[in-house]
Amino acid sequence: MIKKEALEKEKLPEHIAIIMDGNGRWAKKQGKNRVFGHHQGVKTVREIVESSVELKIPYLSLYTFSTENWHRPQEEVDALMNLLVETLNDQMSDLMRQNIRLNAIGDLSKLPQHTYKTLQDVLNKTGKNTGMTLSIALNYGGRDEIVHMTKKLAKKVKNNIILPENIDENKINLHLYSHNLPDVDFMIRTGGEKRISNFLLWKIAYAELYFTDTLWPDFNKQHYYEALADYQKRERRFGKTSEQVNNEI
């Protein structure tokens, strides 16, 4: 068992992204419907957010609803949108108490009106908080984000606002949904699948990846600490050799 105190504070990631997979399969094991699993998954979100605040993680990003999730049964989509509204309302006081700034990335314009209104209200109310930035990816897809960025840049080039030769990584980043987030240091995926499922494609270029068979509703603080302990054992080279990295220490 790994205790929080065993983690080295100076080696904790600045930005953690999580693909919260396994709610439906967890519910099926309990003989329940998928929506029951999503409700249980919210409890895990609360625990991991709380742990991240305690560890002073600056940025936590959660893959909440992808562009592909609209293809799920309408009953499940409606339930997820209602659950989001319910959770935002329930957690508003906790977000303020913990000084968390809520951030949302994705094409928010396509969310149902009541979901969009509630989300904007919480974004506005937490906007001046100075603690951890909690990002929820809604109607988000990594490829969609890149297409969106490309269109915005192309329009500026067409209108002579930007010259093509001046487009660089920084300008690309500035036009992403996730423009206000740093690169991801550590990406965790629960549920046993070993893929990134179109999440933060630009931001994870040098992220360390961690896959666990634990289904999201069963993922707890101890699992989180184990993942972080694994991260702290890794050598992040960013294209350099081990010798170069060690000489910089």
For each residue, the residues with C-beta under 8 A, 3 or more apart:
1: 222
2: 6 7 222 225 226 229
3: 6 225
4: 7 51 54 55 221 225
5:
6: 2 3 225 229
7: 2 4 11 12 55 225 228 229 232
8: 11 12 232
9: 12 55 56
10:
11: 7 8 231 232
12: 7 8 9 55 56 57 228 232
13: 16 57 185 186 208 228 231
14: 57 58 59 182 185
15: 58 59 60 61 181 182 183 184 185 186 203
16: 13 52 57 59 60 61 184 185 186 187 188
17: 60 61 62 63 184 186 187 188 199 200 203 204 207
18: 48 60 61 62 63 187 188 189 190
19: 63 187 188 189 190 191 196 197 199
20: 23 41 44 45 62 63 64 190 216 219
21: 189 190 191 192 193 197 215 216
22: 25 26 37 190 191 192 214 215 216 217 218
23: 20 26 27 34 37 38 40 41 215 216 217
24: 27 28 34 37 38
25: 22 28 29 37 191 215
26: 22 23 29 30 37 40 41 215 216 217 218
27: 23 24 30 32 33 34 35 36 37 38 40 217
28: 24 25 31 32 34 37
29: 25 26
30: 26 27 36 37
31: 28
32: 27 28 36 37
33: 27 36 37
34: 23 24 27 28 37 38 76
35: 27 38 39 75 76 79 80 83
36: 27 30 32 33 39 40
37: 22 23 24 25 26 27 28 30 32 33 34 40 41 217
38: 23 24 27 34 35 41 42 79 80 83
39: 35 36 42 43 83
40: 23 26 27 36 37 43 44 217
41: 20 23 26 37 38 44 45 216 217
42: 38 39 45 46 83 87
43: 39 40 46 47 217
44: 20 40 41 47 48 216 217 218 219 220
45: 20 41 42 48 49 62 87
46: 42 43 49 50 91 94
47: 43 44 50 51 220 221
48: 18 44 45 51 52 60 219 221 224
49: 45 46 52 53 60 98 100 132 134
50: 46 47 53 54 98
51: 4 47 48 54 55 221 224 225
52: 16 48 49 55 57 60 132
53: 49 50 56 57 98 100 131 132
54: 4 50 51
55: 4 7 9 12 51 52 228
56: 9 12 53 132
57: 12 13 14 16 52 53 60 132
58: 14 15 132 133
59: 14 15 16 132 133 135 181 182
60: 15 16 17 18 48 49 52 57 132 133 134 135
61: 15 16 17 18 105 134 135 136 137 178 181 184 200
62: 17 18 20 45 134 135 136 137
63: 17 18 19 20 66 137 140 197 199
64: 20 84 136 137 138 140
65: 69 80 84 106 137 138 139 140
66: 63 69 137 139 140 141 197 198 199
67: 70 106 107 139 140 141 144 198
68: 71 141 198
69: 65 66 72 77 80
70: 67 77 139
71: 68
72: 69 76 77
73: 76 77
74: 77 78
75: 35 78 79
76: 34 35 72 73 79 80
77: 69 70 72 73 74 80 81
78: 74 75 81 82
79: 35 38 75 76 82 83
80: 35 38 65 69 76 77 83 84
81: 77 78 84 85 111 112 114 115
82: 78 79 85 86
83: 35 38 39 42 79 80 86 87
84: 64 65 80 81 87 88 115 118 119 138
85: 81 82 88 89 114 115 118
86: 82 83 89 90
87: 42 45 83 84 90 91
88: 84 85 91 92 118 119 122
89: 85 86 92 118
90: 86 87
91: 46 87 88 94 95
92: 88 89 95 96 122 125
93: 96 97
94: 46 91 97 98 100
95: 91 92 98 100 102 122 126 129 134
96: 92 93 99 100 125 126 129
97: 93 94
98: 49 50 53 94 95 131 132
99: 96 129 130 131 132
100: 49 53 94 95 96 126 129 131 132 133 134
101: 126 127 128 129 130 131 132 133 134
102: 95 122 123 126 134 135 136
103: 123 133 134 135 136 180 181
104: 108 119 123 135 136 137 138
105: 61 135 136 137 138 140 145 177 178 181
106: 65 67 137 138 139 140 141 144 145 177
107: 67 110 139 140 144 148 177
108: 104 111 116 119 138 139
109: 116
110: 107 139
111: 81 108 115 116 119 138 139
112: 81 115 116
113: 116 117
114: 81 85 117 118
115: 81 84 85 111 112 118 119
116: 108 109 111 112 113 119 120
117: 113 114 120 121
118: 84 85 88 89 114 115 121 122
119: 84 88 104 108 111 115 116 122 123 138
120: 116 117 123 124
121: 117 118 124 125
122: 88 92 95 102 118 119 125 126
123: 102 103 104 119 120 126 127
124: 120 121 127
125: 92 96 121 122
126: 95 96 100 101 102 122 123 129
127: 101 123 124
128: 101
129: 95 96 99 100 101 126
130: 99 101
131: 53 98 99 100 101
132: 49 52 53 56 57 58 59 60 98 99 100 101
133: 58 59 60 100 101 103 180 181
134: 49 60 61 62 95 100 101 102 103
135: 59 60 61 62 102 103 104 105 178 181
136: 61 62 64 102 103 104 105
137: 61 62 63 64 65 66 104 105 106 140 199 200
138: 64 65 84 104 105 106 108 111 119
139: 65 66 67 70 106 107 108 110 111
140: 63 64 65 66 67 105 106 107 137 144 145 177 199
141: 66 67 68 106 144 145 198
142: 145 146 196 198 199 200 201 202
143: 146 147 198 201
144: 67 106 107 140 141 147 148
145: 105 106 140 141 142 148 149 176 177 178 201 202
146: 142 143 149 150 176 201 202
147: 143 144 150 151
148: 107 144 145 151 152 175 176 177
149: 145 146 152 153 172 175 176
150: 146 147 153 154
151: 147 148 154 155
152: 148 149 155 156 175
153: 149 150 156 157 162 167 171 172 175
154: 150 151 157 158
155: 151 152 158 159
156: 152 153 159 161 162
157: 153 154 160 161 162 163 164 167
158: 154 155
159: 155 156
160: 157 163
161: 156 157
162: 153 156 157 166 167 171
163: 157 160 166 167
164: 157 167
165:
166: 162 163 171
167: 153 157 162 163 164 171 172
168: 171 172
169: 172 173
170: 173 174
171: 153 162 166 167 168 174 175
172: 149 153 167 168 169 175 176 202
173: 169 170 176 179 202
174: 170 171 179
175: 148 149 152 153 171 172 179
176: 145 146 148 149 172 173 179 202 203
177: 105 106 107 140 145 148
178: 61 105 135 145 181 200 202 203
179: 173 174 175 176
180: 103 133
181: 15 59 61 103 105 133 135 178 203
182: 14 15 59 203
183: 15 203 204 205 206 207
184: 15 16 17 61 187 200 203 204 207
185: 13 14 15 16 207 208 231 236
186: 13 15 16 17 207 208 210 227 228 231
187: 16 17 18 19 184 196 199 200 204 207 208 209 210
188: 16 17 18 19 210 211 212 227
189: 18 19 21 193 194 195 196 197 209 210 211 212
190: 18 19 20 21 22 212 214 215 216 219
191: 19 21 22 25 212 213 214 215 216
192: 21 22 211 212 213 215
193: 21 189 197 211
194: 189 211
195: 189
196: 19 142 187 189 199 201 204 209
197: 19 21 63 66 189 193
198: 66 67 68 141 142 143 201
199: 17 19 63 66 137 140 142 187 196 204
200: 17 61 137 142 178 184 187 203 204
201: 142 143 145 146 196 198 204
202: 142 145 146 172 173 176 178 205
203: 15 17 176 178 181 182 183 184 200 207
204: 17 183 184 187 196 199 200 201 207 209
205: 183 202
206: 183 236 238
207: 17 183 184 185 186 187 203 204
208: 13 185 186 187 231 234 236
209: 187 189 196 204
210: 186 187 188 189 227 230 231
211: 188 189 192 193 194
212: 188 189 190 191 192 219 223 227
213: 191 192
214: 22 190 191 218 219 223
215: 21 22 23 25 26 190 191 192 218 219
216: 20 21 22 23 26 41 44 190 191 219
217: 22 23 26 27 37 40 41 43 44
218: 22 26 44 214 215 223
219: 20 44 48 190 212 214 215 216 223 224
220: 44 47 223 224
221: 4 47 48 51 224 225
222: 1 2 225 226
223: 212 214 218 219 220 226 227
224: 48 51 219 220 221 227 228
225: 2 3 4 6 7 51 221 222 228 229
226: 2 222 223 229 230
227: 186 188 210 212 223 224 230 231
228: 7 12 13 55 186 224 225 231 232
229: 2 6 7 225 226 232 233
230: 210 226 227 233 234
231: 11 13 185 186 208 210 227 228 234
232: 7 8 11 12 228 229
233: 229 230
234: 208 230 231
235: 242 245
236: 185 206 208 245
237: 240 241 242 244 245
238: 206
239:
240: 237 244 245
241: 237 244 245
242: 235 237 245 246
243: 246 247
244: 237 240 241 247 248
245: 235 236 237 240 241 242 248 249
246: 242 243 249
247: 243 244
248: 244 245
249: 245 246
